[in-house]
Amino acid sequence: RPTEMLSSRELEVLTLVADKVKTQDIADRLSISIRTVRTHIQHLMYKLHVHKRAEAVKEGKRLELI
């Protein structure tokens, strides 16, 4: 199932990216480092087979993940 494609944290990060929350603000909200946020974004983009954040959001919506 598509919802099992991403971890719960990756889905959380993708949702925040979709809401146009900046990387630093995502890190602050989730109490994690900017590097960890970027790692989550890299992983979810790889899993969604996209190369840009906007494409990840579009694909996430298409798959009804967000």
Backbone bond lengths (Angstrom), bond angles and torsions (degrees), N, CA, C in turn:
res aa  C-N    CA-C-N  psi(-1)  N-CA   C-N-CA  omega(-1)  CA-C   N-CA-C  phi
1 R - - - 1.456 - - 1.511 110.16 -
2 P 1.319 117.41 146.56 1.471 120.19 -179.00 1.521 113.46 -58.68
3 T 1.353 117.92 -35.34 1.463 119.35 -178.19 1.517 112.03 -65.21
4 E 1.330 117.86 -21.87 1.458 121.01 178.31 1.523 111.70 -86.21
5 M 1.341 115.56 -4.99 1.459 121.40 -178.83 1.538 110.94 -65.25
6 L 1.335 116.09 -41.39 1.459 121.01 -177.21 1.525 110.03 -111.60
7 S 1.331 115.20 149.66 1.466 119.13 175.08 1.530 108.60 -69.43
8 S 1.315 116.25 164.16 1.465 119.58 179.71 1.533 110.32 -61.46
9 R 1.316 117.58 -36.04 1.462 120.87 179.73 1.529 110.58 -69.78
10 E 1.329 116.49 -40.80 1.469 120.10 177.39 1.526 110.35 -62.20
11 L 1.325 117.08 -40.31 1.468 120.55 177.07 1.524 110.93 -63.27
12 E 1.327 115.45 -40.58 1.464 120.96 178.65 1.534 110.07 -61.75
13 V 1.327 116.08 -45.82 1.467 121.00 179.15 1.526 110.54 -64.81
14 L 1.324 117.20 -43.31 1.467 121.03 179.31 1.520 111.03 -60.61
15 T 1.314 116.81 -40.94 1.463 121.21 178.39 1.527 110.57 -61.78
16 L 1.321 116.68 -42.24 1.466 120.60 179.19 1.525 110.79 -68.16
17 V 1.329 117.19 -38.90 1.469 120.91 176.17 1.527 109.04 -61.31
18 A 1.325 116.30 -42.14 1.471 121.09 178.98 1.530 111.19 -62.39
19 D 1.322 115.86 -31.84 1.474 121.09 178.13 1.524 112.20 -83.81
20 K 1.340 115.61 9.21 1.468 123.00 177.94 1.530 114.10 62.47
21 V 1.331 115.27 31.86 1.466 120.95 175.84 1.529 107.47 -80.23
22 K 1.321 116.27 133.19 1.472 121.09 -178.52 1.529 110.80 -71.44
23 T 1.332 114.77 155.41 1.464 121.34 -177.06 1.527 111.85 -53.00
24 Q 1.320 117.14 -47.26 1.470 120.66 -179.71 1.528 110.93 -60.92
25 D 1.328 116.59 -40.61 1.464 120.35 -179.51 1.530 111.74 -69.52
26 I 1.332 116.40 -34.75 1.476 119.92 175.05 1.525 108.85 -62.35
27 A 1.329 116.02 -46.68 1.466 121.08 179.19 1.531 110.77 -57.49
28 D 1.331 115.87 -45.83 1.467 120.34 -179.88 1.524 111.66 -63.77
29 R 1.329 116.84 -45.55 1.473 120.87 -179.03 1.519 112.25 -62.34
30 L 1.337 116.50 -39.17 1.461 120.55 -175.72 1.529 112.99 -94.46
31 S 1.333 116.16 -0.10 1.471 121.92 -178.91 1.526 111.90 55.76
32 I 1.334 114.87 46.43 1.461 121.51 176.30 1.526 108.04 -132.06
33 S 1.327 116.72 167.92 1.458 119.99 -178.90 1.528 111.22 -77.69
34 I 1.320 115.69 159.86 1.466 121.02 176.02 1.525 109.12 -59.89
35 R 1.315 116.36 -39.28 1.467 120.15 179.80 1.528 111.15 -60.05
36 T 1.335 116.49 -41.05 1.463 120.72 178.68 1.526 110.98 -65.54
37 V 1.326 116.76 -40.38 1.473 120.85 176.50 1.526 108.89 -59.15
38 R 1.320 116.08 -47.72 1.475 120.24 -178.94 1.528 111.13 -62.42
39 T 1.323 116.99 -37.16 1.469 121.23 177.92 1.530 109.73 -64.29
40 H 1.328 116.96 -45.13 1.468 120.37 177.95 1.528 110.04 -59.66
41 I 1.329 116.52 -42.66 1.462 120.69 -179.83 1.529 110.29 -64.14
42 Q 1.323 116.95 -43.66 1.472 120.62 177.47 1.523 110.84 -59.17
43 H 1.324 116.46 -45.08 1.465 120.89 -178.64 1.526 111.66 -64.54
44 L 1.334 116.54 -44.57 1.464 117.61 -177.84 1.525 111.15 -70.01
45 M 1.332 117.77 -32.85 1.464 120.02 177.05 1.527 110.15 -67.49
46 Y 1.319 116.90 -39.00 1.464 120.73 177.26 1.533 109.79 -62.27
47 K 1.327 115.82 -47.37 1.462 120.66 -178.10 1.527 112.59 -65.09
48 L 1.339 116.21 -30.61 1.474 120.75 179.91 1.536 111.67 -90.42
49 H 1.336 116.47 -2.43 1.474 122.26 179.30 1.527 112.53 60.23
50 V 1.345 115.38 46.15 1.469 120.53 178.31 1.521 109.28 -129.19
51 H 1.328 115.90 167.20 1.462 120.97 -176.93 1.523 114.39 -118.59
52 K 1.318 117.19 -8.30 1.462 120.95 -179.36 1.522 109.85 -132.87
53 R 1.336 114.86 153.26 1.462 120.09 179.73 1.520 111.64 -58.42
54 A 1.327 116.57 -43.14 1.465 120.25 -179.16 1.525 110.73 -61.22
55 E 1.329 116.76 -37.59 1.467 120.82 177.84 1.530 110.00 -67.54
56 A 1.325 117.22 -36.14 1.463 121.35 178.41 1.525 110.16 -63.62
57 V 1.324 115.76 -42.54 1.467 120.52 178.99 1.529 109.72 -63.68
58 K 1.325 115.83 -46.16 1.467 120.64 -179.68 1.533 110.75 -60.49
59 E 1.324 116.53 -44.39 1.468 121.11 -179.59 1.529 110.38 -68.74
60 G 1.318 116.26 -39.54 1.469 120.30 177.48 1.519 111.27 -59.66
61 K 1.326 116.40 -41.21 1.475 120.75 177.61 1.527 110.81 -68.92
62 R 1.342 116.38 -41.30 1.463 120.02 179.81 1.531 111.14 -60.02
63 L 1.334 115.47 -39.04 1.461 121.42 -179.96 1.532 112.57 -84.08
64 E 1.332 114.88 0.66 1.470 121.93 -178.46 1.527 112.69 59.45
65 L 1.330 115.05 36.64 1.467 120.60 175.53 1.521 110.15 -84.56
66 I 1.337 114.77 -28.42 1.467 120.28 -179.93 1.512 109.01 -133.51
